[in-house]
Amino acid sequence: MKRFSGNKQERLSYNKALFGYLHLITDAEICIKKNRDMKIVITGSIGNIGKPLTQELVREGHLVTVISSKADRQGAIEALGAKAAIGSMQDIDFLSAAFKGADIVYLMEAWESIGSLSDNTIDFNAGMRQIGYNYKEAIERSGLKRIVHLSSFGAHAPKGFGSLVVHHDVEHILRQLPDEVSIKFMRPASFYTNLFMSIHHIKERSAFVSSYGGDKKEPWVSPLDIAATIAEEMKLPFNGKEIRYIASEEISPNEIAKTIGEAIGKPDLKWLIISDEQLLNGMLGAGYNTEICKGLAEMYASHRGGIVFEDYYRHKPVLGKVKFKDFAKDFAKVFDQQ
C-alpha cells in the first residue's frame, strides 16, 4: 500500500499563517482533520480487537456503534462511550440499517458467531462465507463506501492452508463490490492470544504441543497492534481495494517456549512437535467439530517451511509496538489463574 512520505516540502497542501510563522500542513494531516467526528460501525462486539479499537475511536471523538449478538453486552459497550446495536450477522435487514449513514464500517467474521465449535452438524466454512455474502448485500443496500475488513495471513491463496482458506473466500466475495466501494483488507499474523489455548498442555506436559516447531522465526501479532493499525487506516485515504499485513514481532516456536517459560517460572518449558495425525486426533478427542479440526491440522502443517507466510514476506509490514515479552507477562497472569 502507498504511504505518505512525511516530507512536508513534497506533500505541501497549503500554508497558513499562525502566530507570526508559517504552519505547514501535509495531505495526511488534512485527511485526519477532515475525518474527525466520523460515524463508525464496529462488528464483532468488544473482544480482543473490538474493545481497544472502540476505546481509541471514541477517544478520538468519533461516533461509534458496536454491533453485538448478545444483549448482555450492551452495558459494557455503552460504558466505553459507544452505542450498542444488538442483532445477528445473519439478519441482512439489521446489518443494512446498522451500516446506513456510516462513514466507515469495520467488518470481521468469527466461528463463534455461527454456533458451538463442538457441533458437528454445522458447516463453519459455509457459515463464514454466508456472513461475507450478508455483509456484501448490506453494504450494497446501505450505500456504504469505506470498509476495513479483518482478514488473515494466508488469505492470498485459494487452497492449501486449511482453515485460513475461508478468509480468501470472504475477501473474494467483498471484492465483487463496485469500484466506488473502497476496502482495506487487514491481514494479521498469528495472534499472541491464541497461545492461551496451550495452557492445559503446559500444565499437563510442561510443553507447547503442535505439528510444527523449531528455530525458524515467523510473524506473530498482538490484538492491540491490530486495533491500532485499524484505527490508523481509518484516518488515511481509501483508494480501491488494498491489503495491509500486520505483525508485532517475528519469533520462533523455541523462542516462544523459552520466553513463556521464563515468565511462568518454568525455565525448561519446551515446544514439542507431534505428527499431523496426533494433533488431529487430539483435537477430535477434545470434542471439536470435525471439519474445524481438519482445517486447523492443515493450517498448522502449512507453517512447516513457512509456505503460508510467503505473501507476508513479499509485503512485509513495519512491526508493531507490543513485543512478545510484553505479552508473556499477560500470559503469566492468566496461567496463574487457571
Backbone hydrogen bonds, N-H to C=O, Kabsch-Sander energy under -0.5 kcal/mol:
donor,donor_aa,acceptor,acceptor_aa,energy
8,K,6,G,-0.8
11,R,7,N,-2.4
13,S,25,I,-1.5
14,Y,25,I,-0.8
16,K,23,H,-1.5
18,L,21,Y,-2.7
21,Y,18,L,-1.7
23,H,16,K,-2.2
23,H,21,Y,-0.5
24,L,22,L,-0.6
25,I,14,Y,-1.1
27,D,11,R,-0.9
30,I,26,T,-2.1
31,C,27,D,-2.4
32,I,28,A,-2.2
33,K,29,E,-2.5
34,K,30,I,-2.8
35,N,31,C,-1.9
36,R,33,K,-1.2
38,M,35,N,-0.6
40,I,38,M,-0.7
40,I,63,L,-2.6
41,V,104,I,-2.1
42,I,65,T,-3.1
43,T,41,V,-0.5
43,T,106,Y,-1.9
45,S,67,I,-2.1
51,K,47,G,-2.0
53,L,49,I,-2.2
54,T,50,G,-2.4
55,Q,51,K,-2.6
56,E,52,P,-2.1
57,L,53,L,-2.4
58,V,54,T,-2.6
59,R,55,Q,-2.2
60,E,56,E,-1.7
61,G,58,V,-1.5
62,H,57,L,-2.2
63,L,38,M,-2.7
64,V,62,H,-0.8
65,T,40,I,-2.6
66,V,83,K,-3.1
67,I,42,I,-3.4
67,I,65,T,-0.5
68,S,85,A,-2.1
71,A,69,S,-0.6
73,R,70,K,-1.7
74,Q,71,A,-1.7
77,I,73,R,-2.3
78,E,74,Q,-2.6
79,A,75,G,-1.9
80,L,76,A,-0.6
80,L,77,I,-1.1
81,G,78,E,-1.6
82,A,77,I,-1.5
83,K,64,V,-2.9
85,A,66,V,-2.5
87,G,68,S,-2.1
87,G,85,A,-0.6
91,D,88,S,-1.3
92,I,90,Q,-0.9
95,L,91,D,-2.3
96,S,92,I,-2.8
97,A,93,D,-2.1
98,A,94,F,-2.3
99,F,95,L,-2.4
100,K,96,S,-1.3
101,G,142,S,-0.5
102,A,99,F,-2.2
103,D,39,K,-2.7
104,I,39,K,-1.6
105,V,146,R,-1.5
106,Y,41,V,-3.1
107,L,105,V,-0.6
107,L,148,V,-2.7
113,S,110,A,-1.3
114,I,111,W,-2.3
115,G,111,W,-1.2
119,D,116,S,-1.9
120,N,118,S,-0.8
122,I,119,D,-1.0
124,F,122,I,-1.0
127,G,123,D,-2.1
128,M,124,F,-2.5
129,R,125,N,-2.3
130,Q,126,A,-2.2
131,I,127,G,-1.8
132,G,128,M,-1.8
133,Y,129,R,-2.2
134,N,130,Q,-2.7
135,Y,131,I,-2.8
136,K,132,G,-2.4
137,E,133,Y,-2.4
138,A,134,N,-2.5
139,I,135,Y,-2.7
140,E,136,K,-2.1
141,R,137,E,-2.5
142,S,138,A,-2.2
143,G,139,I,-1.6
144,L,139,I,-0.9
147,I,182,S,-2.0
148,V,105,V,-2.3
149,H,184,K,-2.7
150,L,107,L,-3.0
151,S,149,H,-0.9
151,S,186,M,-3.3
153,F,188,P,-2.0
155,A,152,S,-1.5
157,A,154,G,-1.3
163,S,295,G,-1.5
164,L,161,F,-1.8
165,V,162,G,-1.9
166,V,163,S,-0.9
167,H,164,L,-1.3
168,H,164,L,-1.0
169,D,165,V,-2.0
170,V,166,V,-2.3
171,E,167,H,-2.2
172,H,168,H,-2.3
173,I,169,D,-2.0
174,L,170,V,-2.4
175,R,171,E,-2.1
176,Q,172,H,-0.5
176,Q,173,I,-1.1
177,L,174,L,-1.6
181,V,178,P,-1.9
182,S,145,K,-2.9
182,S,180,E,-0.7
183,I,240,G,-1.9
184,K,147,I,-2.4
185,F,183,I,-0.6
185,F,242,E,-3.3
186,M,149,H,-3.3
186,M,184,K,-0.7
187,R,185,F,-0.5
187,R,244,R,-2.9
189,A,246,I,-2.0
190,S,219,P,-1.1
192,Y,221,V,-2.8
194,N,191,F,-1.2
195,L,192,Y,-2.2
196,F,193,T,-1.5
197,M,194,N,-1.5
198,S,195,L,-1.9
199,I,196,F,-1.7
202,I,198,S,-2.2
203,K,199,I,-2.4
204,E,200,H,-2.0
205,R,201,H,-3.7
206,S,201,H,-0.5
206,S,202,I,-1.5
207,A,201,H,-0.6
208,F,270,K,-2.6
210,S,272,L,-2.3
218,E,251,I,-1.4
220,W,249,E,-2.7
221,V,190,S,-2.6
225,D,222,S,-0.7
226,I,222,S,-1.7
227,A,223,P,-2.6
228,A,224,L,-2.1
229,T,225,D,-2.1
230,I,226,I,-2.4
231,A,227,A,-2.4
232,E,228,A,-2.1
233,E,229,T,-2.6
234,M,230,I,-1.9
235,K,231,A,-0.7
235,K,232,E,-1.1
236,L,232,E,-0.8
236,L,233,E,-0.6
242,E,183,I,-2.9
242,E,240,G,-0.6
244,R,185,F,-2.4
246,I,187,R,-1.6
248,S,220,W,-3.2
249,E,220,W,-1.9
251,I,218,E,-2.4
251,I,249,E,-0.6
254,N,214,G,-2.2
256,I,252,S,-2.3
257,A,253,P,-2.4
258,K,254,N,-2.1
259,T,255,E,-2.6
260,I,256,I,-2.8
261,G,257,A,-2.5
262,E,258,K,-2.1
263,A,259,T,-1.7
264,I,260,I,-2.1
265,G,261,G,-0.6
266,K,261,G,-3.1
269,L,266,K,-2.1
270,K,206,S,-1.2
272,L,208,F,-3.5
272,L,270,K,-0.6
274,I,210,S,-2.5
274,I,272,L,-0.5
279,L,275,S,-2.3
280,L,276,D,-2.6
281,N,277,E,-2.7
282,G,278,Q,-2.0
283,M,279,L,-2.0
284,L,280,L,-2.6
285,G,281,N,-2.5
286,A,282,G,-1.0
287,G,284,L,-1.7
288,Y,283,M,-1.5
289,N,117,L,-3.4
293,C,289,N,-2.3
294,K,290,T,-2.4
295,G,291,E,-2.3
296,L,292,I,-2.6
297,A,293,C,-2.4
298,E,294,K,-2.1
299,M,295,G,-2.1
300,Y,296,L,-2.8
301,A,297,A,-1.9
302,S,298,E,-1.5
303,H,300,Y,-1.3
304,R,300,Y,-0.5
304,R,301,A,-1.2
306,G,303,H,-2.1
307,I,304,R,-0.7
308,V,302,S,-1.5
309,F,306,G,-1.4
310,E,307,I,-1.7
313,Y,309,F,-2.2
314,R,310,E,-1.2
315,H,311,D,-1.2
315,H,312,Y,-0.7
316,K,313,Y,-0.7
320,G,247,A,-2.3
323,K,321,K,-0.9
326,D,323,K,-0.9
327,F,323,K,-1.7
328,A,324,F,-2.5
329,K,325,K,-1.0
329,K,326,D,-0.6
330,D,326,D,-1.0
331,F,327,F,-2.7
332,A,328,A,-2.2
333,K,329,K,-1.5
334,V,330,D,-2.1
335,F,331,F,-3.0
336,D,332,A,-2.2
337,Q,333,K,-1.1
338,Q,334,V,-0.9
338,Q,335,F,-0.8
